[in-house]
Amino acid sequence: MLFFYGVGTYRSKKSPVKIYRSCSDCQAYNSLSVIPVFKYAHLFWIPLFYCGKDYILHCDSCGLYYQGDITVDKGIAKNIKPPLWMFSGLIVIVLFLSYLFWDSKTRPERNKQQALELVANPQKGDIYEVKFDEKEFGLYKVDRVENDSVYFLVHDYAVANAYEVSQLEKGEYSDSYTMKVGYRKDDLKEIVNEGYILKVSR
C-alpha cells in the first residue's frame, strides 16, 4: 500500500504585528508587517500536526517582500499561532481512539442489555454467543421454541477468544450444528446475568 506523506506549508494572512525597523528599499520606518509561513506534516494531504514556522516581511509602504533567514523577536513569535486546522488529522485520530476505548469499555454492558431483551422473546434462528469457560467460546442457534422451553443447535466448533466467536458464523463451517440442548425460558435471563450468554443476534 502506498502512503503519501510529507511537510506542507501555509502562508498566513498578513499579521498585524509590526517590526520596528526601516524598509531597506523605501526607508519607511515602522512599515514592516510579519507574514508567518506555517509548516505542517500531512498524510494523504490531510494535515496531521503543526511542525514549525518561517517568516516573510512585507513593507506596507512600497510593497517589497523580504524572504530568507528572518529572525523575529520571541515575544512577537509567541503571539503568532498556527491555525487549528493544521491539527485536524491528529484531532481525528484522538477522537477515533477515544471512540474505540469507549466502545471496548461499554460493549459488554450494551450486549448484555440487548441479550436480556431478546432472551425474553426468543425466536427461531437467533444466534447466541456463549462462554463455556474462560478459554472456550461457541455459538448456539435457536432451533425451536415450545411453550416455556427453548431448544438450541450447538455449533460443532469453539474458539479460545470471545472476539473470535462471530467468525464461526462465516466460511465453510457456518452451518456446522449437530448437537442439541434445551433450556427453560426463565433460565436464559439468569444465564445472561451470570455472564455465560455474551451476545444475542437476530
C-alpha positions in Angstrom: 0.0 0.0 0.0 1.3 3.4 -0.9 1.5 6.2 1.7 1.6 9.8 0.6 3.1 11.9 3.3 5.3 15.0 3.7 5.5 18.5 5.0 3.3 21.2 3.6 3.4 25.0 4.1 0.6 27.6 4.5 1.2 31.2 4.1 -1.0 33.1 6.5 -2.6 36.4 6.0 -0.6 39.4 6.9 -0.2 39.7 10.7 -1.0 43.0 12.5 2.4 42.6 14.2 5.0 45.1 13.1 8.8 45.0 13.0 10.1 48.3 14.3 12.8 49.0 11.7 13.2 50.7 8.4 12.5 49.1 5.0 15.8 48.7 3.1 14.1 49.7 -0.1 12.0 52.8 0.6 13.4 53.6 4.1 9.9 53.9 5.6 10.0 53.2 9.3 7.5 51.0 11.2 6.1 49.7 7.9 7.2 46.1 8.0 4.4 43.5 8.7 5.1 39.9 9.7 3.7 37.2 7.5 4.1 33.8 9.1 4.6 30.7 6.9 3.5 27.7 8.9 4.7 24.1 8.3 2.6 21.0 8.9 3.1 17.3 8.5 0.4 15.6 6.3 -0.6 12.1 5.4 -2.5 11.7 2.1 -2.6 15.5 2.1 -4.6 15.5 5.4 -2.9 17.8 7.9 -1.7 15.9 11.0 0.1 18.4 13.2 2.0 21.7 13.1 5.8 21.5 12.9 7.3 24.9 12.8 7.1 28.3 11.0 9.2 30.7 9.0 8.5 34.4 8.3 8.2 36.8 5.4 8.3 40.5 6.0 6.1 42.9 3.9 6.6 46.6 3.6 3.2 48.3 3.7 4.7 51.4 2.1 6.4 50.1 -1.0 5.1 46.5 -1.2 8.5 44.8 -1.0 8.7 41.3 0.4 11.6 40.1 2.5 12.4 36.4 2.5 15.2 34.3 3.8 16.7 33.9 7.2 14.4 36.3 9.2 14.6 36.3 12.9 11.5 37.5 14.8 11.6 38.5 18.5 10.4 35.7 20.8 7.7 37.9 22.3 6.3 38.5 18.8 6.6 34.9 17.7 4.7 33.8 20.8 1.7 35.7 19.7 1.6 34.2 16.2 -0.4 30.9 16.5 -0.9 28.2 13.8 -4.4 27.7 12.6 -6.4 24.9 14.3 -7.0 23.0 11.0 -3.3 22.0 11.0 -4.1 19.6 13.8 -7.2 18.2 12.2 -5.7 14.8 11.4 -4.3 14.5 15.0 -7.7 15.5 16.4 -9.5 12.9 14.2 -7.0 10.2 15.4 -7.5 11.1 19.1 -11.3 11.1 18.6 -11.2 7.8 16.9 -9.0 6.2 19.6 -11.3 7.7 22.2 -14.3 6.1 20.5 -12.5 2.7 20.3 -11.7 2.9 24.1 -15.3 3.9 24.9 -16.7 1.1 22.7 -14.5 -1.5 24.2 -15.5 -0.5 27.7 -19.2 -0.2 27.1 -19.8 -3.0 24.6 -20.1 -5.9 27.1 -22.8 -4.0 29.0 -24.6 -3.0 25.8 -24.5 -6.6 24.6 -25.9 -7.7 27.9 -28.8 -5.4 27.8 -29.7 -6.4 24.3 -29.4 -10.1 25.2 -31.8 -9.6 28.1 -34.3 -8.1 25.8 -34.0 -10.8 23.2 -34.0 -13.9 25.5 -37.3 -12.6 26.9 -38.8 -13.4 23.5 -36.6 -16.0 21.7 -37.2 -16.7 18.1 -36.1 -19.4 15.7 -32.7 -18.5 14.1 -31.5 -16.3 16.9 -27.7 -16.7 17.4 -26.3 -16.8 20.9 -22.6 -16.2 21.6 -21.8 -18.2 24.7 -18.9 -18.8 27.1 -18.3 -22.4 28.2 -15.3 -21.4 30.3 -12.6 -18.8 30.4 -10.8 -20.2 27.3 -13.7 -21.7 25.3 -16.4 -19.8 23.5 -19.0 -21.0 21.0 -22.4 -20.5 19.3 -26.0 -21.6 20.0 -28.7 -21.2 17.4 -32.4 -21.3 18.4 -33.9 -24.3 16.6 -37.4 -24.0 18.0 -39.4 -22.5 20.9 -42.1 -24.6 22.6 -44.2 -23.3 25.4 -41.7 -22.3 28.1 -38.7 -24.1 26.6 -36.1 -23.1 24.0 -34.2 -25.7 22.0 -30.8 -24.8 20.6 -28.5 -26.3 18.0 -24.9 -26.2 19.2 -22.1 -25.3 16.9 -19.5 -28.0 16.4 -16.5 -25.8 16.8 -15.3 -23.5 19.6 -12.7 -20.7 19.8 -10.4 -19.5 22.6 -11.3 -15.8 22.5 -14.7 -14.1 22.8 -13.8 -11.7 20.0 -13.5 -14.6 17.6 -16.9 -16.2 18.2 -18.6 -14.4 15.4 -16.2 -15.9 12.9 -17.8 -19.3 13.4 -20.8 -18.0 11.5 -18.7 -17.3 8.5 -17.0 -19.5 5.9 -17.3 -23.3 5.3 -18.2 -24.1 8.9 -21.1 -21.7 9.3 -23.7 -24.5 9.2 -21.8 -26.9 11.4 -24.5 -27.5 14.0 -25.3 -31.1 15.2 -25.7 -31.3 19.0 -28.9 -30.1 20.6 -29.6 -28.6 24.1 -32.7 -27.1 25.7 -33.3 -24.5 28.4 -36.3 -23.1 30.1 -37.1 -19.5 29.1 -36.9 -18.3 32.6 -33.3 -19.7 33.0 -32.0 -17.8 30.0 -32.1 -14.4 31.7 -30.2 -15.8 34.7 -27.6 -17.3 32.3 -27.1 -13.8 30.7 -26.7 -12.2 34.1 -24.1 -14.8 35.1 -22.1 -13.9 32.0 -22.4 -17.1 30.0 -24.5 -15.7 27.2 -22.4 -12.8 25.9 -24.5 -11.6 22.9 -27.7 -12.4 21.1 -28.1 -11.6 17.4 -31.4 -11.7 15.5 
